[in-house]
Amino acid sequence: MSIYGNEEDGRRKTTDESPYIWRRCAMDGLTAALAGSVEMTAVRRRVFRQLIESLLYEQMIRDPIITDAAEREYTLEGQTAEGQAVQYVFRAARKQSFDRIRLSDRPVLRIGAEGTNEAESVALFVHELSAQIGAPAHLLARFVNELQQTLWKDAQSAAEPASRLGPYDKDYDGWESAMTEGHPYHPCYKSRIGFTLADNRAYGPEFSPEFQLVWIAIRHDAVRLSTSASVGSYAAFVREQLGTAEAQRIGRLFGAAAPGASLEDYACVPVHPWQWERVLSTACLDQLSSGQLIFLGRAGDRYRPQQSIRTLTNLDRPDQPYVKLPMNIVNTSSGRILAQHTILNAARVSDWIGRMAEEDPFLHTELRLIVLREIVGISYDHQKLPDLLEQSVYGSLGAIWRESLHPHLTDDEAAFPFNMLTRLERSGEPTIDPWIRQHGAENWCRQLIAVATAPLLHLLYAYGAGLESHAQNMIVIVEHGWPTRIALKDFHDGVRYCPSLPHPFGYPGVDYPPANHHGVNRNSFLEKERPDEVKDFMLDALLFIHLTELAFFVEKQYGLSETDWWRLVAEAVLDYQARFPERSERYAQFDVFSADIEVEQLTRRRLHEGPGDCVHRAANPLHTHRPARPDQAPRAEGAGLG
């Protein structure tokens, strides 16, 4: 008999009738109010699920081995601080998609000397399994902090009485702020290390804050600039972003702050308000004292954060570019700074991808691909500083402007972040349910897959460009719920290519990461030596998390099996290859039907230090659909972009 007995999902009853905790307490009492809330319980169960799934999948914990496709009960063996045996019991299955491990919705149970209870402490779990995990103590302590910060911040988000509107009640910018779910695989999906709960409430996208940017002036000899071919002077661009009246006010503020100096000798740069208050106002003391940097204050339009936190939408003029600003916080696996070389590469790589989208008839006319180019990038030139001083401001001061989506859309089109497709309303109904009911699950999924994959396959096969096409970097565009095309974004560090392969447009001249950047991000290299590295980079983002999470979702919600889902994906690939048989050599070079692909180990990355990347080979669900010869792919009947 299962240890869960007959209790309904092992769930405990709650008497809390008011989920909107933040209304009932001051911010300094929020943690106490959240600690025993229904929101915290739900979040804790999710964190436990994603934590155990990733620890087992990435083989940080090697026992038990999950092999059964059918869900069944498993046990983790641990030890208390006193040396007593303890067990954690859960239900799980191994899925077809990359052999991913999925825990059931039932809560994890802890069996110790005091009896059997729901596991309620993530920190205690990590401590009691630390011998199996095998990471150094200081990394485990950091990891526990990230898990606990995720608990607090996601519970705070869940307690927010934000309205849950239907799919036609928000525009794209509204959806970017409404997406509260975070990374579906990473257990530290909302850690936001650096944010207090008050900071989270003031600047977290799910709270829909509105604020002006802080502006500073930096001497021209202390900045580096990169602009798209479509942009004129930087000064004129900034005036357009500020608007005439605010640009004039900035001039007056500069005159008052730096009497006798000329604004023509400076570049005006926006800063996120949190970044100025928490980081730059102290880190840049010497620059402020010397006059290299002049503080001007808040100015310009109101902005709101998108789900990535550091990319901001202009609320007052939505057609104006989005602006991406560095923030010295850590979320999921990464710091959210903007390294100088990525800022300088943004416009160059965007122009390169944009030229393909504009001049290639298949991309431009048939697929109508939208490329949201990063048109301006500016960075404080911290590389001129001594190493010790550079580290305090590395990647902390700069900006990237990205084209707005709105001018690209027609009146009949609506746009949504791709991860909205797996979203549930508070009622438990999928947000996409009206579309599925109208068009049918398999028919709609076939169209979505074709629309999502064709542009990415063409960029890979025709131009050797692999894009980091995870759900935050892709936008689905629909007409009356029917997917018709996509928009792509975030190119400054989200593209890989092989310079050794011929390219009709050549390759962009890029800045390379400095030697000290390896300690910040080991993977920040646009150029790769081998085609399979480019292919794996794209498929890791597109298939391993993005389309796999959709596969799980539509199977659970609509009964479309994983087998059928990956058949539809394979049909989309085969259909593309049959359309362009002359690229058979590229199909072999970038073999998307390979037996396995290299994917990142996102949890191991938080528990690992030293040389080497945190990656492993994962079974490719497309491999079973591999044609007899990759260069002789038959046209897949029924697939396409109809």
N, C-alpha and C positions, 0 to 999 in steps of 0.2 A: 504493500500500500504506500502511496506517495506520502511523504512527510507533510505535505500541504493538507492532507485529509480532505474533508468536504467543505472547508471554509471557502467562501467565494473569493477566488483569486488570492487568498491569504491577506485580503485587505482589512485594515482596521477601520472601524467606524469613527466618524468625527462629529463633534457637536458645534464646530465653528461655522456659524451661519453668515459671517460677514467676510468675504474674501478681500475686501478692499482695505487692507490693513493700514496702508499709508495715511488714510483719512483719520485713523484712530490714534495716531501717536506722532510725536515729534520725531525728526530724523534721528536724534540721538537715542531714541528708544526703539528704533525700527528693528534692530537685530533681535531684541528680546521678543518683540511681537511676531517676527517671522519664524523664530526658532521652532515653535510648536504648531505652526500653521499648516493647513491643508496644502498650501502652495509649496512649502518646504518639503513636505512628504512626497509630493509628486515629483519635484525636482530631484530629490535625493534618490528616488527609485530610478529615474532616468540616468543620473550620473553613475550609479552602481551598474546599470546595464551596459552603458558604453565603456565603462572602465574595465569590467570583466571581459567583455567582448574583445576589446583591443589588446588587453594583456595576454589573452589566450591566442588570438589571431597572430600577434607579432611574436609569440613564443617567449615573452617575458616570463610567463608561467607555462610550464610544459606538461603539467598534469592537473586535471584530466585532459585527454586528447578527445576532442569533439569530432566524431566521424559520421554519426547518423544523420540522415536527412530528415528523419522523423524526430520531432521534439521529445526529449526525455530528460530525466533528472540526473544532475551531476553534482559532484562534491569537490570543493577545494579544501585541502588540509593545511591548517595553520597552527600557530603556537602563540599563546598569550605571553605577556611580559614575565609571568611567573613560571613559564615553562610548561603549562598545561595545554593539552591538545584542544583545538577548536576547529569547527567545520563550518564552511559556508556552502549552502545548498541552493541550487538554482535549476531552472529548466532551460534547455537550449537545443539548437539544431545547427547543422552545418548546411549552408545554402549553396546552390549551384553557382551563384554569382561570385567568382573569384574565391570560392571556398570560404566566403565570409561566415563568421559565427554570429548567430542571432539569439539573444536571450528572449524568453517570453516576457509578457507584461507582468507576470507574477513577481512579487517582491522577493529579493534575496533573503534567505533565512540564515541566522547564525545559531549554531548549536555549541554551547559551552557548559561548564559545570553548573551554571545557574539555570539551564534549561534551553528551550528552543524559542527564539523570538525573531522578529524581523530585524535584519541588520540595519542599524540606525546611525552608525558612525563610519564614514568613509576613511577618516584618519586612522581609526582603530583597525579597519580592514587592511590598510596598507601596512601598518605596523605588524599585524599578525601574519601577513603574507610576505613580509620583507625578505625572509630567507629564500623564498622561491623567486622573488623578483630579482634579487641580487644586485641592486643598484647601490652606489655609495650613499651613506646616510645623509649627506648634505643635499644631494639631488632628490632623495625621497622626501626630505623636509620641504624643499621648494615645491615639489610636485603636490604634496598634501596641501600646501597653501593655495596652489592654483585650483585644486579641486574644491577646497572650501570657499574660495572666492567665487567660483562658479555657482556653488550652492546658494550663497547669499544673493548674488546679483541676478540669477535667474528667478529665484523666489521673489525678489523685489519686483522684477519685471512682471511675473505672473500675477502679483497682487495689484498691479496697476489697472484701474478701471477703463482701459482704452476700449473704445467701441470696436466691435468685430463686424466690419462691413462686408457685404458680398462682393463678388468679383467685378461688378460694374459700378461700384460706388466710390472707387479710388482711382486717381490717375497713377501713372508709373511712379512719380515721386512719392506719392502717398504710400504705395506699396513698399517702396524701399525702406521707409521708416517703420512700416507695420510688421515687417518680417522679424519676429522675435525669437525664432526657434534656434538659431545658431547652428554650428557644425553638427551634422547628424552622426558622425563617427567619433570625433575627438571627445574624450571625457572632460577636457577643460574648455568646453565650447563657449563659455562666457566668463572667463577668468578676469579679463580686463585689469591685470596687475598694474597698479599705479592709481587706479580710480578708488576713491572711497565710495561709500554708498551715496553720499551727497553728490559727489562728482558724477556718479552713474546716473543719478536722477537728473542732473543738470545737463549732461551731454550724451547720454545713451539714446540711440535712435528710437527705441521703442517708446520713449517718453515724449517724442515729438517736440524737443526744445527748439526755440528760435533765438538766434543771437547774431550780433554783428561780429565781424572779424577784427582782431587787433592788427593794426598796421605799423610797421617800422620802416625806417629808411636806412639802407646800407650803402656805403661808398661803393662806386662802380668797381674799384680795383679789388674789392673784397667779395665779389659775387661772380658766379659763372652762369651763363644764360644759353638756352637752346630754344629756338622757335621753329615752328612749321613754316614751310615755304609760303603758306597762305596768310601769314601774320606779318604785319608791318613792324613798326618800332615797338619796343617793350613799353615805353612811356605812354604811347598812344593806346596800347592794349589795356594798360592799368587804368587809364582815364575812362575807358569804355566800361570796365568792370565796376568802377566806383560810381559812374554817372557824373555829369558836369558839376552839379552843386557840391557833391561830396568830394570830388577831386579838387575843387577850389578850396573847400574847407581843410583838406589835407595840406594844401599849400600854406594856408594860414597857420595851421598847427606846426608845420615844419619851421616857419619863420619865427614863431614864438619859442620853439624848443632849441633852435640853433641860430641865433642872431648872427648875421654876417656870413653864413654859409649859403651855398646855392643848391637848391633841390636838383638842378641839372647834373650835379656831381654824384647824385645818389639814385638808387633804385628802390622803389617802394615795394615792400614784400608783405603779404598777409601772413598772420600767425593765428593758429587756433587759440582761443582765449585760455583754455586749460594749459596749453603748452607754454604760453607766456607766463602765466601765474606760477605754475609748478616747476618749470624747468628754466626757461631762457632768462627770466628776470634776474635770476641769480647766476646762472652759468655764463652769461654774457656781461658780467660786471665790468671787466676790463674794456670791452668794446664800447660799452655805454660811456664809460669814463673818458675814453680817448676821442669820442665823437665819430668813431667808425660806424657806429650804429646809433640811430636816433629813434627814440620811442615817440610815436605819434598818437596812439590811442585807438579806440574803436571807431569804425567809420564804415559807410557803405550800406549795402542791402542786408536784409535778414537772410540767414542761412539755417538749414536744418540738416542733421547728419543722415546719411544713408546707412544701410545695415553694416557696412564695413567700418563705421564710426568716423574714420578720418576723411572720407570723401563727403563733401557738403553740396547741397542743392540750394540754388538761389530761389528763395520763396517769392521775392518781389518781382523778379524777371526770370521766369523759368526757362526762357530760350537762351539765356546767357550760360556760359560754360559752367560745369561743375568744377570745384576746386578741391584738390587732394593735398592735405597738409600733414606733415609728420607729427606724431604723438609718441612720446616716450612711455608707452604702455606695452604690455605683452598680452596678447590674446591668442588662444589656442597654442600654436607652436612658435609664434613669431613676434618679434618686436615690430612695432608699427611706425618706425622711423622711415625716412626716405633717403637712402644713400645717394650721395652726389652723382655717382656714375649712372644710376637709374633715372634720376631727374634729367640729366643731360641726354640720355638715350631715348627718352619718352617721345619727343617730337620726331626724331630721326626714324625710329622704328615704326611709329604711327604713319608717317608719310609713306614709308615703304609698303606697309600693309594696305594703306589707303589707296595707293596707286594700283595695286593688284585688283582691289574691289572696284575701282573706277574704270580700268582699262580692259579687264577680262570680261568678255561678253557673257559667259556663263554666270559669273558672280554678279555682274552689274545688271544685266537685262533679265535673265531667267530667275535667279535666286533673289535678286534685289537686296543683296547683303548690305546691312548698315554697319559701318566701321566708325565708332566714336573715337576719333583721333585725339590724342593728347597733343595739344597745339603749342603750349608754352611750358617751359620748365626753368626754374631759377633756383640756385642753391648758394648758400653762404659757402665761401671757399675755405672750408676748415682745413683743407690739406696743406695750407701754408703755415699752420700752427705747429709748434712742437708736439710730439706724440702725446705727452701727458695732458696738455691743454686741449688737444684735438678730441680726445675721448669724451670730454664733457659736453661737446656740442656735435659729435659725429652724427650726421643724418638728421639733426634736430631742427634745422632751420632751412626752409625752402618751400617750394610749391610746384604743383603740376596742375594745369588747367586742361580739362577734357570737354570736348563738344557736348552740348546738351542733346538729348534724344528727341526732344519735342519738334524741332524744325524738320526732322526726317519723317515724321508720321503723317499719314493722310487722315482725313476726317473719319473714315470708316474703321480705322485701326485703333486697337488698344494694346498696351504693352505691359508686361509683367516680368519681375525677376523670375528666373527659372525655378528657384527653390520654392516659389509660391505654389508650384504644381503639386507639392506633397504636403501642403498645409491643411490643417483641420480647423474648422470653426469651433467655437466653444460648445456648440451643439454636438460635436463629433462628426459632423458631415464634412466631406472633402470640399474645399473651396471650388474645385473644378467640377463638382458633381453636375451642375446644370449642363455643362458642355458634354460630359460623358453620356448623360441621358439623351441629349439631342442627337449625338453622332454615333454612339456605340463605342464600347471600350477599345476593342481591337482596331477598329477603323480609325478612331481618333489617335490612338497610340502610334499606329503605322505612320500617320501623317506627321505627328510630332517628331518622331525619330528621323524621318526623311528630311524634314525642315531643319532639324538640329545638326545632322551629321553631314549633309551634302557640302555646305560651305567649308567646314573644317577639313573634310577629306580632300576637297579641291585645293585648298591652301597647302595641304601636306603633299599631295601627289604632284600637282602642277608646279609648285613653287618651293617645296622643301621646307615650308614653315609649319612648325608645330606650336599650336597655341594652348596655353593653360586654360582649358575650357571647362572649368568647374562652374557650379551653378551661380555663383556671384558674378562671374564674368560674362554670362550670357543672358540675353533678354529675349523672351519669346513674344512675338507679335501675332495677334489673332484678329480675325474679323468674325464677329458674332460667335466667338468661342472656337473657331476653326484656325489652327496654327497655319500661318502663311509664310513667315520668314523670321529671321533672327537679327539681333544686333550684337556685336562683339565689342569688348572694351578691355582696358587695363593691360596695355602693351609694354609698359616701361620695364617690367621684369617678368613678363608672362609670355615670352616668345622664345623659341629655340630653333636653330637652323645649323646646317653644315656648310661652311664657306667653301669646302672643297667641291661641292656639287655645282654644276652650271645653273645659272639663274638668268632669265631674260632681262631683269631689271638690275642685275648686280645685287650687292648686299650693302646695307647701311654701314657707314663708318661709325663705330661705337666706341665709347669710353669703357675701359676695362676696370674691374674692381681693383682697388688698391690692396696691397698685401695684408693690411690689417682688417680687411672686410671679411676674411675667412672666419674670423671668430664671431662675426655677427650672423652671417648666412653663408653656408658652404656651397649653396646651389645657385648663386647669383651670376651665372655665366650664360650669355645669350648664345654663344657659339659652341657647337658640339663637334666632336671628331667623327662620330659614327651615326649613320642614319637611324639605327635602332634606338639610340639614345633620344633622338628627336621624337620618334614614334612613341616610345614609352612615356616620354614627358607629356605628350598630348593625351594618350589613352589613360594614364594614371588619373588625370583630372576628369576626362570625359566619361570614361567607363567605370573606373574603380569606385568612385564615390557618387558622381552625378547620376549616370544612368542606372547604376546598381540601386541607389536609393529609390529611384522611380520604379524600378522593377519590383522591389519589396512592397512599395506602396500600392501599385495597381493590382498586385497579386492579393494583398490583404483586403483592399477595399472593393475590388471588382472581379476577382477570381481569374484574372489573366495570368497564367503560370509564368514562372521564370523561363521555362523552356520556350514558351511562345514569345515572350518578350525578346530574348536573345535571337530567336529566329527572325523576328522583325528587324532587329539591328543588323544582322547578317544580310538580310535581303536588301537593306538600304545600301550597304557597302557593295554588294555584288551588282546591284542596279547601277551604282555610280561607275564601277569598273567596266561594266559592259558598255556604258555610254562612251567611254574614252579608252578603247582597246589599245590605242597607240602608246599608252603609258605603262605597258606591261613591265618594263624594267623598273619603274618606280614602285609598282605594286610589290615586286620582290624585295626592293630595298627597304620599303616601309611596310613590312608585312604585318598587317593588323590581325591576321589569323594565326599568329605565332602561338606556340603551345603555352607560353607564359609571357608576362610583362613585368617590368620592374616597377614596384610601387613603394611609396614612402611609408615608413613606420612612424606614425605621428606620435604615438605614446612613447615608444622607445626614444624618440628624439628628445623628449623632456627628461629622460632618465639616463642620457648618454653624454659623455664628454670625451674629448680627444679626437684624433684623426679618424677619417672614415665617415661615409654617409650612412644614414639609418634607412636602408632600403632592403627589400627582399623580393624574390620572384614569386608571383602569384599566378595560379592557373587561369588562363584566358577563356572566358565562356564562349567566345567566338570561334575557338579552335575546332570545335566539333562541326562547325559549318564550313570549314575550309574546303575550297574547291579542289578537285584532283590536281590541278596545276594552278598556282596563284595567278599566272599570266593568261589563263583561259577561263575567266570567270563567266559563267552563263548569266544572261539577264534574268533577274528574279521576277517572276510573274506576280503582278499585283503591287509591286513596290513602286515608289515614285513620289512626286510632289504634286499630285493632282488635287 
